[in-house]
Amino acid sequence: MHRITIDGGMCERCKDKPGYIVDHIEELTPENINDLDITLSHENLQYLCLQCHNKKTFGKKENEEYFFRSDGQIYPLPPVNYL
């Protein structure tokens, strides 16, 4: 079923703009990445506009501590060398 047929395709947070990013409600972490109830469950997914997604995802410091490598696994960011 297309999201538009459910609620017009609007962002599930602000409900003001069309959503087009599928986002995990409970963020993926190294501890839960293999838990299918977190990674693949429809109950843990929401449809967000770009602004709401960026505010949720990038507005938190802890999300800046990990990244996905090309193998699909989550890794901690290496320390930054300011020298």
Helices and strands as residue ranges (DSSP letters): H 3-7, E 21-24, H 36-39, G 42-44, E 45-48, H 50-58, G 61-65, E 66-68, E 74-76
